[in-house]
Each structure stands twice: as C-alpha cells, then as structure tokens.
Amino acid sequence: MEVKGFAHKFGDNVDTDVIIPARYLNIADVKALSSHCMEDIDADFTKKIKRNDIITAGNNFGCGSSREHAPLVIKESGISCIIAKSFARIFYRNAINIGLPIMECAEASQKISPGDEISINFDTGTIYNITGNETYQAQPFPDFIKEIISSGGLLNSIRKGKV
C-alpha cells in the first residue's frame, strides 16, 4: 500500500486538545467535528489540506487525553499518514484502531519541510521526499497492522474476521 501527498509540519508535544479542542467534543457528526482539526495551532489547516496529505511532527505527537476523537478527526480531514519522531502511546494505539497509519521516523520528521511532496510505501516503510529527493526508512507495519489499516480500523477488521 502506498500514499502520496503534501507535508504539513508541526513541532513537539502536539496534544489532543490542540488536535481537536475540547470545546467541540459535543459535535456528534465526525465530518463537522473534523472541520475544527488543528484550528488552535493553525486556523486554516482544514482549508489547506488535500486528500492524502501527510502530517509530520516532532516528539510525543498526540500526548494528552486518551480520546479517540484526535486521530479520528485527522483521518476524516483527509490526512493519509502521520510521520513523527515519536507518538504518545495511547494516540498510537487509537490511530491504528481507527485505521490511520502513523510512522515513527526521526530523520523524515526533521528533514521534511512544509509543502514537500511525500510518497510512503507502508509495506517497506520507505518514505520518499519527492521534493527534496531524499529517502528515509521507517519500520514497516507488521501484517496484522496492515490488515487493520486496510480494513479501515480494528472493528472493521474484526467484522471481516481478519484479526
């Protein structure tokens, strides 16, 4: 499985309250909720992204609360993958559970610039910066995580009898 999109870069310790501010958590419609994704850190984020774009970030992306809303609104907004130096463990699990690919790769996180066109091969863990003509290596997903992601999340994977 491969994706290609443009990079949107964030720093260290992007917490779940920045990803989706708590004041919007009473919105039940995921599409409407996702329109507020990252607005406290970048008010125009959802206006700038295109389907399959990629977030790059520093250390501890997704820290804070354990709510699944954070990876869910990122996925719903059109982001196809998050690449960071590291992720908060509960965010990592929540992202996989809802079928949002996330990859830890310090070199890619550091070297990718906002607006760079990026191609990611999930089978090999290869991240290619088309703009910068550089290749970075992340750990490829194990088969069971590839199955969860390709099924659109853990529950769909269970329904299909794949996990």
N, C-alpha and C positions, 0 to 999 in steps of 0.2 A: 504494500500500500504506500502511495506517495501523495504528498500535497505540495502545492506551490502557492506562495502568497508574499505579501509585503510585510516588513517588520514594523512593529510599534514597540518602542523601548521604554521600560520602566526601571526604577532603581531597586534598592534593597528594601526588605520588610514591607512590601505592599500587602496590607492586611485586608481581611474580608470586609471590613467596614468601608474601606476605600473602593474595593471591587464593586460592592453593592451596598450603599449606605442604608443603615437600619431603618431610616425614616420611610423607606419604600417597601419594606417587607410585608406590608398589608395588601400589596397588589398581588392578586392570585394569578393573573394572566402572565405567563412567562415571557411572551413577546413584549408586552407593555413593561414588565419589570426590567427586561434587558435593555430597554432604551435609557436606563439610568446607569448602565455599567460604566465604571471608572469616572463618572462625572465629577467627583470631588478632586480628582487628580488631573483630569483632562476633560473639561466641559464639552468638548467637541468630539470625543473619542468615537462615539457610535455614529457620528456623521462622517468620519474619516475612513472607517474600516470598510473593506470589501470582503465578500465571502471568501474564505480560505486564508485570510491574513493571519499573521503569526505574532504573538506577543513574545518579546524577550525581556528578561528581568534579571536582577541580581540575586542576592541571597534571601532565603526564607520567604519566598513568594507564597502568599495565601495564609500567612500567620493570622492569629486571632481566633475568632469563634469557629465552631465546627459546622456551621450551617452549609448545606449543600447548595444554597442559592448562589454562592460565589462562582463555583465552576459552571453551574447551570446557565447563568446569565452571560458568561464569557462565551460558552458554546453557542447559545441562542443568538448572540450578537453577530456570529459569523466567523469567529476565530477558530482556526483548524488545529492549532497546537500552541502550547506554551513551552518556551525554552528558557530555563533559568539555571543559575549556579546551584541553587538548592530550593526545595519546597518544604513548607510546613507539612509534616507527615499526614495530618488529617485532611488537608487540602489535596495532597497527592492521592490518597485513597478515594476521596469524594470525586475527584476528577475522573479517575479510572472507572468508578462506579457508574458515572453518567455517560461514559464513552468519550471523554475529552482527552486526547493524547497530550501528555506532558513529558518533557525530556530534560534531564539534568546534563548540562554541558557547559562548564565554566568558560572554555575558550570561545564558544559560539556566543555565549551571553556577553562576554567582554568585547568581542570584535565586531559583532553585527551592529550596524548603525540604523537609526530610524529611516525607513523608506527603502532599505535594501530588499531586493527580491531574493527570496529564500526557497529552496527546494529541500524537502525532507523525505527520506526513504525510511519508513518505520521498520521494515524487515531487516535492514542492515544497520540502522542507527546513524546513517550518514546524513549530515546536514551540509548542504552546499549553498554558499553565498554567491549567487549568480552575479550580483552587482560587484562584489569585491573579489570574485574569482578565487575563493578560498573554500576548503573543505574541512569540516570539523567532525569528530567522531563521538557520538553518544552511545550509550549502551542500548542495543536493540531490545525491543519488547519480547518477553517470553511468549510462547504460543498462546497461553491462556489469557494473557492481557490483550494480545492482538485479537483474539476471539471476542472478548468483552467489548473492545473498541469497535470492531467491525459490526457487531450486533447492535450498536447504539447504546450500550450500557449493560451493567450487570443483570438487571431484571430481564431485559430482552434476551440476553444470553441464556439465562436460566429457563425462560419460557421456551427457547429453542432446544433446550436440553444439551447445550454445549458446555456448560460449566457445572 
